[in-house]
Amino acid sequence: MERSERRKQRILSVLSRRQYDAVVFLDNIKNPHNIAAIMRTCDAAGIQRLLYTSDGGVFSFLREISRGSEKWVDVERVEEPVEAIKGFKKKGYRIYSTALLEKSEDYRKVDWTEPFVLVMGNEVSGVSKEILELSDRVVKIPMYGMVQSLNVSVACGVVLYEVVRQREEKGLYQEKDFPEEIYKRWLNL
């Protein structure tokens, strides 16, 4: 098999396992290293959509960290985050935000096999109050050390691999149809 045909088959294999109903939403994350690491983890976990909002800062990531994943993950800026979250809710998506609050639940108790948006918050201030209020559930990763938080990119990776575990168990990574526009775009890279 020639190289271009092998590449096409690899692309088709990856596309057929993408999780189009699983979305990661970065709520004002600033650090380019974190953004790139999350982007790379989204690609590795088969997450197609990575949305972000920014309070005026420039969205940037480090290519040496993302390792080309920006070509394979749809990255989109959201101008009105609250409206975007409301739009997902209207479409039947569950909104799961990460935060260390009294009401936060263990992230492993969530059913990640249904359509969802995972909201990861700013490195200092976390998820905005408005988005937390719209969230169906607030989740956390249990901590057993003196430090009670993880780096946002590490936390996103931990949660996404619970998503992978649950979705694999339910057979959701088996081959399926994918949107035609994504197929055309990927084959033209």
C-alpha positions as CSV (number, residue, x, y, z in Angstrom):
1,M,0.0,0.0,0.0
2,E,1.4,3.4,-1.0
3,R,2.1,6.0,1.7
4,S,-0.8,8.3,0.7
5,E,-3.3,5.4,0.8
6,R,-2.0,4.4,4.3
7,R,-2.3,7.9,5.5
8,K,-5.9,8.1,4.2
9,Q,-6.8,4.8,5.9
10,R,-5.2,6.1,9.2
11,I,-7.3,9.3,9.0
12,L,-10.5,7.3,8.3
13,S,-9.8,5.0,11.2
14,V,-9.3,8.0,13.6
15,L,-12.3,9.8,12.3
16,S,-14.5,6.8,12.8
17,R,-13.7,6.7,16.5
18,R,-14.0,10.5,17.2
19,Q,-16.5,11.4,19.9
20,Y,-18.5,14.2,18.3
21,D,-20.9,14.5,21.2
22,A,-18.1,15.1,23.8
23,V,-16.9,18.7,24.0
24,V,-14.2,20.4,26.1
25,F,-14.7,24.0,27.0
26,L,-11.8,26.1,28.3
27,D,-13.2,29.0,30.5
28,N,-10.6,31.7,30.2
29,I,-7.5,29.5,30.5
30,K,-4.4,31.6,30.0
31,N,-1.3,29.5,30.0
32,P,-0.2,28.5,26.5
33,H,1.4,25.3,27.8
34,N,-1.9,24.3,29.5
35,I,-3.9,25.0,26.3
36,A,-1.5,23.0,24.2
37,A,-1.5,20.0,26.6
38,I,-5.3,20.0,26.7
39,M,-5.5,20.2,22.9
40,R,-3.1,17.2,22.6
41,T,-5.1,15.2,25.2
42,C,-8.3,15.9,23.4
43,D,-6.9,14.5,20.2
44,A,-5.5,11.4,22.1
45,A,-8.9,10.8,23.7
46,G,-10.8,11.2,20.4
47,I,-12.5,14.5,21.4
48,Q,-13.1,16.5,18.2
49,R,-14.3,19.9,19.6
50,L,-12.3,22.2,21.9
51,L,-14.0,25.5,22.7
52,Y,-12.5,28.4,24.5
53,T,-13.4,31.8,25.8
54,S,-11.0,34.6,26.6
55,D,-11.5,37.9,28.4
56,G,-9.5,39.8,25.8
57,G,-6.2,38.0,26.0
58,V,-4.7,36.3,23.0
59,F,-5.4,32.6,22.7
60,S,-2.1,30.9,22.1
61,F,-0.5,27.5,22.5
62,L,2.9,26.0,22.2
63,R,3.3,23.9,19.1
64,E,6.1,21.8,20.7
65,I,3.6,20.7,23.3
66,S,0.5,20.3,21.1
67,R,2.6,18.2,18.7
68,G,0.4,18.9,15.7
69,S,-2.9,18.1,17.4
70,E,-4.2,21.6,16.4
71,K,-4.6,20.1,12.9
72,W,-6.9,17.3,14.2
73,V,-9.0,19.0,16.8
74,D,-11.6,21.7,16.0
75,V,-10.6,24.7,18.1
76,E,-13.2,27.4,18.3
77,R,-13.4,30.8,20.2
78,V,-16.7,31.4,21.9
79,E,-17.6,35.1,22.3
80,E,-20.6,34.6,24.5
81,P,-19.8,31.7,26.9
82,V,-23.0,31.8,28.8
83,E,-25.1,31.8,25.6
84,A,-23.0,28.9,24.2
85,I,-23.6,26.8,27.3
86,K,-27.3,27.6,27.1
87,G,-27.2,26.5,23.5
88,F,-25.6,23.1,24.4
89,K,-28.2,22.6,27.1
90,K,-31.0,23.2,24.6
91,K,-29.5,20.5,22.4
92,G,-29.6,18.0,25.3
93,Y,-25.9,18.2,26.3
94,R,-25.1,17.9,30.0
95,I,-22.8,20.6,31.4
96,Y,-20.1,19.3,33.8
97,S,-17.8,21.9,35.3
98,T,-14.8,21.2,37.4
99,A,-14.4,23.1,40.7
100,L,-13.5,22.5,44.3
101,L,-16.8,23.3,45.9
102,E,-18.7,21.7,48.8
103,K,-21.3,20.4,46.3
104,S,-18.7,19.0,43.9
105,E,-19.0,15.2,43.2
106,D,-16.4,12.6,42.3
107,Y,-15.8,12.8,38.5
108,R,-16.1,9.0,38.3
109,K,-19.7,9.1,39.4
110,V,-20.8,11.0,36.2
111,D,-22.2,9.1,33.2
112,W,-19.8,10.3,30.5
113,T,-21.4,8.3,27.8
114,E,-24.2,10.9,27.2
115,P,-23.6,14.1,25.2
116,F,-21.6,16.5,27.4
117,V,-19.6,19.6,27.7
118,L,-16.7,19.4,30.1
119,V,-15.8,22.9,31.4
120,M,-12.3,23.5,32.7
121,G,-11.7,26.8,34.5
122,N,-9.1,29.5,34.6
123,E,-5.8,28.5,36.4
124,V,-6.4,31.1,39.2
125,S,-10.2,31.8,39.4
126,G,-11.6,28.6,38.1
127,V,-14.9,28.3,36.2
128,S,-16.9,31.5,36.1
129,K,-19.9,31.8,38.5
130,E,-22.3,32.2,35.6
131,I,-21.2,28.9,34.0
132,L,-21.2,27.1,37.4
133,E,-24.8,28.1,37.9
134,L,-25.7,26.6,34.5
135,S,-23.9,23.4,35.1
136,D,-25.8,20.2,35.6
137,R,-23.1,18.9,37.9
138,V,-19.9,20.2,39.4
139,V,-17.1,17.6,39.5
140,K,-13.8,17.2,41.3
141,I,-10.9,14.8,41.4
142,P,-10.4,13.4,44.9
143,M,-7.2,14.7,46.5
144,Y,-5.3,12.9,49.3
145,G,-2.2,15.1,49.6
146,M,-1.6,18.5,51.1
147,V,-2.1,20.3,47.8
148,Q,-5.8,20.2,46.9
149,S,-5.6,20.8,43.1
150,L,-4.0,19.6,40.0
151,N,-2.7,21.6,37.1
152,V,-5.6,22.3,34.7
153,S,-4.1,20.3,31.9
154,V,-3.4,17.3,34.1
155,A,-6.9,17.5,35.6
156,C,-8.4,17.6,32.1
157,G,-6.4,14.5,31.2
158,V,-7.6,12.6,34.3
159,V,-11.2,13.3,33.6
160,L,-11.0,12.6,29.8
161,Y,-9.5,9.2,30.5
162,E,-12.5,8.4,32.6
163,V,-14.5,9.5,29.6
164,V,-12.5,7.1,27.5
165,R,-12.9,4.2,30.0
166,Q,-16.7,4.6,30.2
167,R,-17.2,5.1,26.4
168,E,-14.9,2.2,25.5
169,E,-16.8,0.0,28.0
170,K,-20.1,1.0,26.2
171,G,-18.6,0.4,22.7
172,L,-18.7,4.1,21.7
173,Y,-15.3,4.0,20.2
174,Q,-16.3,1.5,17.6
175,E,-16.5,2.6,14.0
176,K,-19.3,5.0,13.2
177,D,-20.3,7.7,10.7
178,F,-18.7,11.1,11.0
179,P,-19.7,14.5,9.6
180,E,-19.0,14.9,5.9
181,E,-17.4,18.4,6.3
182,I,-14.8,16.9,8.8
183,Y,-14.1,14.0,6.4
184,K,-13.4,16.4,3.5
185,R,-11.3,18.8,5.6
186,W,-9.1,16.0,7.0
187,L,-8.5,14.3,3.7
188,N,-7.3,17.6,2.3
189,L,-4.6,18.2,4.9
